Amino acid sequence: MSKKRRKVKTKGKAAIRKRAHRGTPLSPQGIGVLSSIPFQNKPIQTAFLNGLATPGIYINVQDGNGAGLGYDTNALTTGLTTLNLDPNVGLIVAVGGSITHNAAMNDVGGALMPFISIVGGKFGNFPNPGNGHFCGSICLQSVSHHALRIAKIKALFNIATNDEICLLYNTNAAMHSNEVLLLKNSVPVTVDENTVNAGNVYAQAFNSISQIQNPTIKAVIVSADPWFTQTASNLVTAANNWITQLPAQRAVCYCLQEYQQYNPTPGKRLKYGPLLQDVYKALGQMAKAVLADPTAGSNEDATDVITT
C-alpha cells in the first residue's frame, strides 16, 4: 500500500513534504535552525549537535550570520522563508525564545514543515494545533517554575511576603505579559540585538528596583530571557552592585546555571533552573527522534528533565 503525500505550496515555488505518519521518518532529513540569538559556533550549537549525534547531517542555520535575528519579526519571517524553500530541510528547530516559536507557528509566513522549539512558557496541551506543524518543545520557564522560585527565595532569604520580591523582565519577550501577573512588583528593561550598552540598561533597572517602597524589595527574580543570557555578564555586575548597597537584605534568583560563570555574589544568589547547554543537548535528542518519527516529540519541562 503506497504512502500518501501532502503538497505544501510556498510563495513562488512548491515544496513537497511527506505527511507525518507514526513511524515514518521525515524526508528530507536535513535540519533548519531559526535563532533569535547567536547560534553558529556557540556552545549551544555544540550541545545541540552532541544531542543530535548524527555526524554529517545537513544543517541550515538562520541566525543573522552569527549575530542573532533578535526580536525583528521581518528578519524571522525571512529566515523561515529561506528554510521553507530549502529542499534539504525536513525539520525546523526554533531557538532563542518564544518569539521564534510564535514565528514558526504563524499561519502566514510560518513553518511549512514540522518544527520543534525551546520556549519561555508552555503553549497549551501537546500537540498544539497551531498551523499543524508543531511537534514538540522544551520549556525553560512557566508559571509553576516562578511559583517554585518564589517559594525557595522566601525560605532561603527570610522574606515574609511576595511583595518583597521583584521580577526583572525584557519588554521584548513574548511571555512577559504572563510573567508580570505573578508578582505585584516588576521592572522592565529592553535588551536585544540593537542594545549598545547593556551595562547601563541593567544599572538603571536595579536603581528603579531600589526606589520601590512599602515594602522595599529584598529579592529579584531574573526572567529566563535569551538576551538576558547573551548579556549575562552585564546583568550580574549590576545585580552584584545592587546587593552590595544592602548586602544583609538583598538577593537575586537566576533562571539558568550559566550565570555562575560571571560570579554572582556568594550567599546572595539562587540559581534555580537548568544548565542551558543541557537543554540544547536535550533539544538535539528531540530533533533526532522527530526526524525518525514526527510523532515522537513532546512538551518537556526543562526544570523536570534536566538535573540542576
C-alpha positions in Angstrom: 0.0 0.0 0.0 1.6 3.3 -1.1 2.1 6.1 1.4 0.1 9.3 1.0 1.9 12.5 0.2 0.9 16.0 1.0 1.8 19.0 -1.1 2.6 22.2 0.7 2.8 25.3 -1.5 5.2 28.2 -0.8 5.2 31.6 -2.4 6.7 31.5 -5.8 7.7 27.8 -5.5 6.2 24.5 -4.5 7.7 22.2 -1.9 6.6 18.6 -1.2 6.9 17.3 2.4 5.9 13.8 3.4 2.9 13.7 5.6 3.9 13.0 9.2 2.8 9.4 10.0 3.7 7.5 13.1 6.9 5.6 12.5 7.6 7.3 9.1 10.9 9.2 9.1 10.8 12.7 7.8 12.1 13.4 4.3 14.3 15.2 3.6 16.4 14.5 6.8 18.1 18.0 7.0 17.6 20.5 9.8 16.9 24.2 9.6 17.7 26.3 12.7 15.9 29.6 13.2 17.5 31.6 16.0 16.9 35.0 17.6 20.3 34.7 19.4 23.8 33.9 18.1 23.9 30.1 17.4 26.6 29.3 14.9 29.9 28.3 16.5 28.5 28.8 20.0 28.4 26.4 22.9 24.6 25.9 22.4 25.3 24.7 18.9 27.9 22.3 20.1 25.5 21.0 22.8 22.7 20.6 20.2 24.9 18.7 17.8 26.0 16.4 20.7 22.4 15.6 21.4 21.6 15.1 17.7 24.6 12.7 17.4 24.3 12.5 13.6 27.6 13.4 12.0 27.4 14.9 8.6 23.7 15.8 8.8 22.7 18.8 6.7 22.0 21.9 8.8 21.0 25.4 7.5 21.3 28.0 10.3 19.4 31.3 10.0 20.8 33.4 12.9 21.8 36.6 11.1 25.3 35.3 10.2 26.1 34.6 13.8 24.7 37.8 15.3 21.2 36.5 16.0 18.0 37.6 14.3 16.8 39.3 17.5 13.2 40.3 18.0 12.9 41.5 14.4 9.8 39.8 13.1 10.7 40.6 9.5 14.1 39.0 9.9 12.5 35.9 11.5 10.0 35.7 8.6 12.8 36.0 6.1 14.8 33.3 7.8 11.7 31.0 7.9 11.1 31.6 4.2 14.7 30.6 3.5 14.3 27.4 5.5 10.9 26.6 3.9 12.4 26.8 0.4 15.5 24.8 1.2 14.9 21.4 -0.4 17.3 19.7 2.0 15.4 20.8 5.2 12.7 18.5 6.6 12.6 19.8 10.2 12.9 23.3 11.6 14.3 24.0 15.1 13.2 27.3 16.5 15.6 28.6 19.3 16.2 31.7 21.2 12.9 32.3 23.0 9.2 32.1 22.5 9.3 34.7 19.7 10.9 32.2 17.3 8.3 29.6 18.3 5.5 32.1 17.6 7.0 33.0 14.2 7.2 29.3 13.2 3.6 28.7 14.5 2.1 31.5 12.4 -0.4 30.5 9.7 1.0 33.2 7.4 4.8 33.2 7.0 5.3 30.4 9.5 6.9 27.0 9.2 5.6 24.8 6.3 7.1 21.6 7.7 7.4 20.0 11.2 9.2 22.1 13.8 10.3 21.9 17.4 11.3 24.7 19.7 12.7 26.0 23.0 10.1 28.2 24.6 9.9 30.5 27.6 6.5 29.3 28.6 4.1 26.4 27.8 1.8 26.8 24.8 -1.1 24.7 26.0 -1.6 20.9 25.7 0.5 19.0 23.2 0.1 18.8 20.4 -0.9 22.4 19.9 -2.8 22.6 16.6 -1.4 26.0 15.5 -0.6 25.7 11.8 -0.4 21.9 12.1 3.4 21.6 12.1 4.3 21.9 15.8 6.0 18.7 17.0 7.4 19.4 20.4 9.2 21.8 22.7 11.3 22.2 25.8 10.0 24.8 28.3 12.6 26.9 30.2 10.1 28.8 32.3 6.5 28.6 33.3 4.1 29.7 36.0 5.0 26.7 38.0 8.7 27.5 37.7 8.1 31.0 39.1 6.0 29.7 41.9 8.8 27.4 43.0 11.4 30.1 42.7 9.3 32.5 44.8 8.8 29.8 47.5 12.6 29.0 47.5 13.6 32.6 47.7 11.3 33.3 50.7 12.6 30.2 52.5 16.3 30.8 51.9 16.4 34.5 52.5 13.8 35.0 55.2 11.4 37.0 53.1 7.9 37.5 54.5 5.7 38.3 51.6 5.7 38.1 47.8 5.5 41.9 47.7 9.2 42.0 48.7 10.2 40.2 45.5 10.5 41.9 42.1 10.6 40.4 38.6 13.2 41.8 36.1 11.9 41.1 32.6 12.6 42.0 29.0 9.9 44.1 27.3 10.6 42.2 24.0 10.0 38.8 25.5 6.9 37.0 24.2 5.9 35.7 27.6 6.4 38.8 29.7 2.6 39.6 29.8 2.1 36.3 31.6 5.1 36.7 33.9 4.2 40.1 35.3 0.9 38.8 36.7 2.8 36.6 39.2 4.2 39.4 41.4 3.0 42.8 42.4 6.3 44.4 41.6 8.2 44.1 38.2 10.7 46.3 36.4 11.1 46.2 32.6 14.2 46.5 30.6 14.7 46.4 26.8 17.7 44.4 25.7 18.1 43.0 22.2 20.5 42.8 19.3 20.4 46.6 19.0 21.4 47.4 22.6 24.6 49.4 22.7 25.4 49.4 26.4 23.6 46.7 28.3 25.5 47.5 31.5 23.9 51.0 31.7 20.4 49.5 31.0 20.8 47.0 33.9 22.2 49.6 36.2 19.2 51.8 35.6 16.8 48.9 36.1 18.3 48.0 39.5 18.2 51.7 40.5 14.5 51.6 39.8 14.2 48.5 41.9 15.9 50.3 44.8 13.2 53.1 44.6 10.3 50.7 45.2 8.9 51.3 48.7 6.2 49.9 51.1 7.7 47.3 51.2 11.2 47.6 49.9 12.5 44.9 47.6 14.6 42.2 49.1 15.0 39.8 46.2 14.9 40.0 42.4 13.9 37.1 40.0 15.7 37.4 36.7 13.4 36.2 33.8 14.7 33.4 31.5 15.1 35.7 28.5 17.6 34.7 25.8 19.0 38.2 25.5 19.5 38.4 29.3 21.6 35.3 28.9 23.5 36.9 26.0 24.4 39.9 28.2 24.7 37.9 31.5 28.0 39.5 32.5 26.5 43.0 32.5 23.4 41.8 34.3 25.3 40.1 37.1 27.6 43.1 37.5 24.5 45.3 38.0 22.9 42.8 40.4 26.1 42.5 42.5 26.3 46.2 42.8 22.7 46.4 43.9 23.3 43.7 46.6 26.5 45.5 47.8 24.4 48.5 48.8 22.5 46.5 51.4 24.1 43.1 51.5 22.2 41.8 54.5 18.8 42.4 52.9 19.2 41.7 49.2 19.4 38.6 47.0 18.9 37.6 43.3 17.5 34.5 41.7 18.9 33.5 38.3 17.0 31.3 35.9 19.9 29.4 34.5 23.1 27.8 35.8 25.2 29.6 33.2 25.1 32.8 35.4 27.5 31.1 37.8 30.5 31.8 35.5 30.0 35.6 36.0 30.5 35.3 39.8 27.2 36.4 41.3 27.6 37.4 45.0 28.2 34.3 47.1 25.4 33.6 49.6 23.1 36.0 48.0 22.2 34.1 44.9 19.8 31.4 43.9 20.4 29.5 40.6 17.0 27.8 40.1 16.9 26.4 36.6 18.7 24.2 34.2 22.1 24.3 32.6 21.4 25.8 29.2 23.8 23.5 27.3 22.0 20.5 28.8 18.7 21.9 27.4 20.2 22.3 23.9 21.5 18.8 24.1 18.0 17.6 25.0 16.7 19.6 22.1 19.2 17.8 19.8 18.0 14.5 21.1 14.4 15.5 20.4 15.3 16.6 16.9 16.8 13.2 16.2 13.7 11.5 17.5 11.3 13.6 15.4 13.4 13.1 12.3 12.9 9.4 12.8 9.3 9.7 13.8 7.4 13.0 13.7 5.0 11.8 16.4 7.9 11.2 18.9 8.0 14.8 20.1 6.5 16.1 23.4 6.4 19.2 25.6 9.2 18.8 28.1 9.7 20.8 31.2 13.4 21.7 31.5 13.3 22.0 35.3 11.9 18.5 35.5 14.0 16.7 32.8 17.4 18.4 33.4 19.3 17.9 36.7 20.1 21.2 38.2 
